[in-house]
Amino acid sequence: MSCVYGKNIKISIFGQSHSPAIGVSIDGLPAGFPIDFDELNAFMRRRMPGATAYATKRREPDELDFLSGLVNGVTCGAPLAVVIRNTDVRSSDYDELWDIPRPSHADYTAYIKYGKARDLRGGGSFSGRLTAPLCIAGGICLQLLRLLRKSQV
């Protein structure tokens, strides 16, 4: 399963559900593009864990930590790197799953792909938690597309 997407703008996600953090690297954003953090945070709240009856009961604040690619809220041409720290993990909840895959999860797929070296805690790299870095990239790209559309009008 590749974690790198895109051609003109390359998006790479990383982390697992129970690793210290998950994140995204976005390469190819134009320098000088201002990011609206209020809009991005509102976009992120739409997928926040625990927001619906069908979502995980984990309570993650999904606080975005921008590590590189920004100077004073404006892209500087370097790859944009953003992490979200995982704070509500209970890895012991998954101790009994090593031999019995959960229905409707990717546990068996992970076993076929990675064997006994897989990370089952919270679904590992197959977790829905990894939608958060994709939403960071999507929220930023939506802002960029809107800006590009305005400049062409």
C-alpha positions in Angstrom: 0.0 0.0 0.0 1.6 3.2 -1.1 1.4 6.2 1.1 2.5 8.7 -1.6 0.0 10.3 -3.9 0.0 12.9 -6.7 2.0 14.2 -9.6 2.3 18.0 -9.5 1.7 18.2 -5.7 3.0 15.1 -3.9 1.3 14.0 -0.7 2.9 11.5 1.6 1.2 10.3 4.8 2.9 8.5 7.6 2.3 7.0 11.1 0.0 4.5 12.6 -3.1 4.7 14.8 -1.0 4.1 18.0 2.3 5.5 17.0 3.4 8.8 18.7 2.1 10.8 15.8 0.6 10.7 12.3 1.2 13.2 9.6 1.6 14.4 6.1 4.3 15.9 3.9 3.1 18.0 1.0 5.7 18.8 -1.7 5.1 21.1 -4.7 3.0 23.9 -3.1 3.8 27.3 -4.5 5.9 29.6 -2.4 3.9 32.6 -1.1 0.6 30.8 -0.6 -1.1 31.9 2.7 -2.8 29.2 4.6 -6.1 30.1 6.4 -5.7 28.1 9.7 -9.2 28.9 10.9 -10.6 27.4 7.7 -8.3 24.4 7.9 -9.2 23.7 11.5 -12.9 23.9 10.6 -12.4 21.5 7.8 -10.5 19.1 10.2 -13.3 19.2 12.8 -15.6 17.6 10.2 -13.7 14.3 10.6 -12.7 14.5 14.2 -12.9 11.2 16.2 -16.0 10.7 18.3 -18.1 13.2 16.4 -20.8 10.7 15.4 -22.3 7.6 16.9 -20.5 5.4 14.3 -17.0 6.9 14.8 -14.4 5.7 17.2 -14.8 6.7 20.8 -11.2 8.0 20.9 -11.0 11.6 21.9 -8.2 13.2 19.9 -7.9 16.9 19.7 -6.2 16.7 16.2 -4.0 19.7 16.9 -1.9 20.5 13.8 1.8 21.0 14.4 3.5 22.5 11.3 7.1 21.4 11.3 8.4 22.9 8.0 7.4 24.7 4.8 5.8 27.8 6.5 7.1 31.2 7.4 4.6 33.4 9.2 1.7 31.3 7.9 2.8 31.5 4.2 4.4 28.7 2.3 8.1 29.2 1.6 8.7 26.6 -1.2 10.0 23.8 1.1 7.9 20.7 1.6 5.1 21.4 4.1 5.3 18.9 7.0 2.5 18.6 9.5 2.0 16.2 12.4 -0.8 15.3 14.8 0.2 13.7 18.0 -1.8 10.6 19.1 -2.8 11.2 22.7 -5.7 8.8 23.4 -4.3 5.4 22.7 -5.0 2.2 24.6 -2.9 -0.4 22.8 -3.7 -3.1 25.3 -7.3 -3.1 23.9 -5.9 -5.0 20.9 -3.8 -7.7 22.7 -6.4 -10.5 21.9 -6.5 -9.7 18.2 -3.2 -11.2 17.1 -4.8 -14.5 16.1 -8.4 -13.4 15.3 -8.9 -10.7 12.7 -11.8 -8.4 13.3 -14.6 -8.5 10.7 -15.0 -5.3 8.6 -11.4 -4.3 9.4 -8.1 -4.7 7.6 -6.6 -7.0 10.2 -6.4 -10.0 7.8 -5.2 -7.8 4.9 -2.4 -6.5 7.2 -1.5 -10.1 8.1 -1.3 -11.1 4.4 0.8 -8.1 3.5 3.1 -7.8 6.5 2.8 -11.2 8.3 3.5 -11.2 12.1 5.3 -7.9 11.8 2.0 -6.0 11.3 0.7 -3.3 13.7 -2.8 -4.3 14.8 -3.2 -1.6 17.5 -6.1 0.5 16.3 -5.7 -0.9 12.8 -2.1 0.3 12.5 -1.4 1.9 9.1 -4.8 0.7 7.9 -6.6 2.8 10.5 -9.2 5.4 9.7 -7.0 7.7 11.9 -4.9 8.1 8.7 -7.7 10.1 7.1 -6.6 13.0 9.3 -3.4 13.7 7.3 -5.3 13.3 4.1 -7.8 15.9 5.3 -4.9 18.3 6.1 -3.7 17.9 2.5 -7.3 18.2 1.1 -8.1 21.3 3.2 -4.9 23.0 2.1 -5.4 22.1 -1.6 -9.0 23.4 -1.5 -7.7 26.7 -0.4 -5.0 26.7 -3.1 -7.6 25.8 -5.8 -9.9 28.6 -4.7 -7.0 31.1 -4.8 -5.9 29.9 -8.3 -9.5 30.1 -9.6 -9.8 33.7 -8.3 -6.5 34.7 -10.0 -7.8 33.3 -13.4 -11.1 35.3 -13.3 
